[in-house]
Amino acid sequence: MQLSGKRLIVTGTAGGIGASALRGLVAAGARLAALDVNDEAGRAEVARANAGASGEARYFHCDIRERAEVDRIVAQAVAWLSGLDGLVNIAGVERAAPAEAIVEADWDLIFDVNARGTLNTNQAVFPHLREKGGRILNFGSAAGVMGLPGCAHYSAAKAAVLGWTRTVAKEWGRHGISVNAAAPGMWTPMYDAHRARMDADALRAHDAMMAGLIPLGGKLGDPDRDMTPFVVFMMSDGARFITGQTLAVDGGLMIP
């Protein structure tokens, strides 16, 4: 699964799964444009990834909600990379509220980042992949498949990501572009924030529920150990014949 010579764009690299993927992809030899809006953390993660790695990363500020900005930054990134072989679109946000109490501003934010951001980034890289093919890995969620009580807007946006991914896999396959979605079940800062909203009784009930739902270990996975090796594989030549799939990396959480 070595990625020497692979030229990649990765969004959401300032923390969590994105920062882990950044480190793993660069360690595997990729040259990588790292996109985020958190400039201080984004640059720090790039410096950390570059230390002793066989690949190389460069940070670019990019708000994936803004189409003109995405087009401009992708063009700059491709120029620096001298081409493009793949996109890993990890950037996302979550908010929580009962379905009847969701406010319009939160609905718009969730859809602008998670759904519109997927549209913007995928369309922006398409002209650069169309001639020689490549890989796109969008980040969905089990919430988009199973639903997540208290996060109906997040679930709806992630369902949109999954529907988009399946459709463009069918449309763009003739260009040699594979398009897949990941449904991660990882312990991240976003999950820590989710847990922080629970009181002690709710947290105990939640942990007991997770222990029953996840066959491997009874809790969410570690991004470095459990998620990043999958991302590296999906950007490698070994994943050439996989497309249109929602691939759960979650210890068995989404077993039907």
C-alpha positions as CSV (number, residue, x, y, z in Angstrom):
1,M,0.0,0.0,0.0
2,Q,2.9,2.4,-0.6
3,L,1.8,5.7,-2.2
4,S,5.1,7.0,-3.6
5,G,4.4,9.4,-6.4
6,K,0.6,9.7,-5.6
7,R,-0.7,13.3,-5.6
8,L,-3.6,13.8,-3.3
9,I,-5.9,16.5,-1.9
10,V,-7.3,15.9,1.6
11,T,-9.8,18.2,3.4
12,G,-10.3,18.5,7.1
13,T,-6.7,17.9,8.1
14,A,-6.5,20.2,11.2
15,G,-7.6,17.5,13.6
16,G,-9.3,14.2,14.2
17,I,-9.5,11.6,11.4
18,G,-8.2,14.2,8.9
19,A,-5.0,14.9,10.8
20,S,-4.4,11.1,11.3
21,A,-5.0,10.5,7.5
22,L,-2.6,13.3,6.7
23,R,0.1,11.7,8.7
24,G,-0.5,8.2,7.4
25,L,-0.7,9.2,3.7
26,V,2.5,11.3,3.9
27,A,4.3,8.5,5.7
28,A,3.2,6.2,2.9
29,G,5.0,8.5,0.4
30,A,2.2,10.7,-1.0
31,R,2.5,14.3,-1.9
32,L,-0.5,15.9,-0.3
33,A,-2.3,19.3,-0.3
34,A,-3.9,19.6,3.1
35,L,-7.1,21.8,3.2
36,D,-8.8,23.3,6.3
37,V,-10.1,26.5,7.7
38,N,-8.3,26.2,11.1
39,D,-5.0,27.7,9.9
40,E,-3.0,27.4,13.1
41,A,-3.8,23.8,13.8
42,G,-3.7,23.0,10.0
43,R,-0.1,24.2,9.6
44,A,1.0,22.5,12.8
45,E,-0.4,19.2,11.6
46,V,1.4,19.5,8.3
47,A,4.6,20.2,10.1
48,R,4.1,17.2,12.2
49,A,3.3,15.0,9.2
50,N,6.3,16.2,7.3
51,A,8.8,15.4,10.1
52,G,10.7,12.4,8.9
53,A,8.1,11.3,6.3
54,S,8.9,9.9,2.9
55,G,6.2,12.1,1.3
56,E,5.4,15.8,1.6
57,A,2.4,17.9,2.5
58,R,1.6,21.6,2.1
59,Y,-1.2,23.5,3.9
60,F,-3.9,25.5,2.0
61,H,-6.7,27.5,3.7
62,C,-10.0,26.5,2.1
63,D,-13.6,26.8,3.2
64,I,-15.3,23.9,1.3
65,R,-18.6,25.7,1.5
66,E,-17.5,28.4,-0.9
67,R,-17.4,27.1,-4.5
68,A,-15.2,29.9,-5.9
69,E,-12.7,29.4,-3.1
70,V,-12.7,25.6,-3.6
71,D,-12.0,25.9,-7.4
72,R,-9.2,28.4,-6.8
73,I,-7.5,26.4,-4.1
74,V,-7.8,23.1,-5.9
75,A,-6.2,24.7,-9.0
76,Q,-3.4,26.0,-6.8
77,A,-3.0,22.6,-5.1
78,V,-2.9,20.7,-8.5
79,A,-0.3,23.2,-9.8
80,W,1.9,22.5,-6.8
81,L,1.4,18.8,-7.1
82,S,1.9,18.8,-10.9
83,G,-1.3,16.8,-11.3
84,L,-3.7,14.9,-9.2
85,D,-4.5,11.2,-8.4
86,G,-7.1,11.4,-5.6
87,L,-9.2,13.3,-3.2
88,V,-10.1,12.4,0.4
89,N,-12.9,14.6,1.5
90,I,-13.0,14.3,5.3
91,A,-14.1,17.9,6.4
92,G,-17.4,17.9,8.3
93,V,-19.3,19.4,11.2
94,E,-22.0,18.1,13.6
95,R,-24.6,19.8,15.7
96,A,-27.2,18.2,18.0
97,A,-30.8,19.0,18.6
98,P,-34.2,17.1,18.7
99,A,-35.7,17.0,15.2
100,E,-38.5,19.3,16.3
101,A,-36.1,21.9,17.6
102,I,-33.5,22.1,14.7
103,V,-33.0,25.8,13.8
104,E,-32.5,26.9,10.2
105,A,-29.0,28.2,10.8
106,D,-27.8,24.8,12.0
107,W,-29.5,23.0,9.2
108,D,-27.8,25.3,6.7
109,L,-24.4,24.9,8.3
110,I,-24.6,21.1,8.4
111,F,-25.7,20.9,4.7
112,D,-23.3,23.6,3.5
113,V,-20.2,21.8,5.0
114,N,-21.2,18.1,4.7
115,A,-23.3,18.0,1.6
116,R,-22.4,21.2,-0.4
117,G,-18.8,20.7,0.5
118,T,-18.9,17.2,-1.0
119,L,-20.4,18.6,-4.2
120,N,-17.9,21.5,-4.4
121,T,-14.7,19.4,-3.8
122,N,-15.8,16.5,-6.0
123,Q,-16.7,18.7,-8.9
124,A,-13.5,20.8,-8.5
125,V,-11.3,17.7,-8.8
126,F,-13.2,16.1,-11.6
127,P,-11.5,17.9,-14.5
128,H,-8.1,17.0,-13.1
129,L,-9.0,13.3,-12.8
130,R,-11.1,12.9,-15.9
131,E,-8.2,12.2,-18.3
132,K,-6.2,9.6,-16.4
133,G,-8.6,8.5,-13.7
134,G,-8.2,8.5,-10.0
135,R,-9.8,8.0,-6.6
136,I,-12.3,10.0,-4.6
137,L,-13.2,9.0,-1.0
138,N,-16.0,11.0,0.6
139,F,-16.7,10.7,4.3
140,G,-20.2,9.7,5.1
141,S,-21.5,8.3,8.4
142,A,-23.5,5.5,9.9
143,A,-25.9,8.3,10.7
144,G,-26.6,8.6,7.0
145,V,-27.6,4.9,6.9
146,M,-29.2,4.2,10.3
147,G,-30.2,7.6,11.5
148,L,-28.9,9.2,14.7
149,P,-31.4,10.4,17.2
150,G,-30.8,14.0,18.2
151,C,-28.9,14.7,15.0
152,A,-31.5,14.5,12.2
153,H,-29.9,17.3,10.2
154,Y,-26.5,15.6,10.4
155,S,-28.0,12.3,9.4
156,A,-29.8,13.8,6.5
157,A,-26.7,15.6,5.2
158,K,-24.6,12.4,5.4
159,A,-27.4,10.5,3.6
160,A,-27.0,13.0,0.8
161,V,-23.3,12.4,0.7
162,L,-23.9,8.6,0.3
163,G,-26.5,9.1,-2.4
164,W,-24.2,11.5,-4.3
165,T,-21.3,9.1,-4.0
166,R,-23.2,6.1,-5.4
167,T,-24.5,8.2,-8.4
168,V,-21.3,9.8,-9.4
169,A,-19.5,6.5,-9.2
170,K,-21.8,5.3,-11.9
171,E,-21.4,8.5,-14.0
172,W,-17.6,8.9,-13.6
173,G,-16.6,5.3,-13.8
174,R,-16.2,5.6,-17.6
175,H,-13.3,8.0,-16.9
176,G,-11.5,5.6,-14.6
177,I,-12.6,7.5,-11.5
178,S,-13.6,5.4,-8.5
179,V,-15.9,7.1,-6.0
180,N,-16.5,5.6,-2.6
181,A,-17.8,6.7,0.8
182,A,-16.3,5.8,4.3
183,A,-18.6,5.4,7.3
184,P,-16.1,5.7,10.2
185,G,-16.8,4.6,13.7
186,M,-13.9,6.4,15.4
187,W,-13.2,8.1,18.7
188,T,-12.5,11.7,17.7
189,P,-12.7,15.2,19.2
190,M,-16.2,15.5,17.6
191,Y,-17.2,12.4,19.5
192,D,-15.7,13.8,22.7
193,A,-17.9,16.9,22.2
194,H,-20.9,14.6,21.7
195,R,-20.2,12.8,24.9
196,A,-19.7,16.1,26.8
197,R,-23.3,17.0,26.1
198,M,-24.5,14.0,28.2
199,D,-25.0,13.8,31.9
200,A,-23.5,11.0,33.9
201,D,-26.6,8.7,33.6
202,A,-26.9,9.3,29.9
203,L,-23.2,8.6,29.4
204,R,-23.3,5.3,31.3
205,A,-26.3,4.3,29.2
206,H,-24.6,5.3,26.0
207,D,-21.4,3.4,26.8
208,A,-23.5,0.3,27.7
209,M,-25.3,0.6,24.4
210,M,-22.1,1.0,22.4
211,A,-20.6,-2.1,24.1
212,G,-23.6,-4.0,22.9
213,L,-23.5,-2.6,19.4
214,I,-19.9,-2.9,18.4
215,P,-18.6,-6.5,18.3
216,L,-14.9,-5.6,18.1
217,G,-14.0,-4.0,21.4
218,G,-17.3,-2.5,22.4
219,K,-16.3,1.1,21.6
220,L,-15.3,3.3,18.8
221,G,-12.0,2.8,17.1
222,D,-8.7,4.7,17.1
223,P,-8.1,6.8,13.9
224,D,-4.3,6.0,13.7
225,R,-4.7,2.3,14.1
226,D,-8.1,1.6,12.6
227,M,-9.0,4.3,10.1
228,T,-5.9,5.6,8.5
229,P,-4.6,2.3,7.1
230,F,-8.0,2.0,5.3
231,V,-7.6,5.5,3.8
232,V,-4.1,4.6,2.6
233,F,-5.5,1.4,1.0
234,M,-8.3,3.3,-0.7
235,M,-5.8,5.7,-2.3
236,S,-3.6,2.8,-3.4
237,D,-3.6,0.8,-6.6
238,G,-5.1,-2.1,-4.7
239,A,-8.4,-0.3,-4.5
240,R,-8.7,0.3,-8.2
241,F,-11.8,-2.0,-8.7
242,I,-13.8,-0.8,-5.8
243,T,-16.4,1.9,-6.5
244,G,-19.9,3.1,-5.4
245,Q,-19.6,1.6,-2.0
246,T,-20.3,2.8,1.5
247,L,-17.5,1.1,3.4
248,A,-18.0,0.9,7.2
249,V,-14.8,1.0,9.3
250,D,-16.6,0.8,12.7
251,G,-15.9,-2.5,14.5
252,G,-19.2,-3.9,13.2
253,L,-21.5,-1.1,14.3
254,M,-23.4,-1.2,11.0
255,I,-23.8,-4.9,10.6
256,P,-27.4,-5.4,9.4
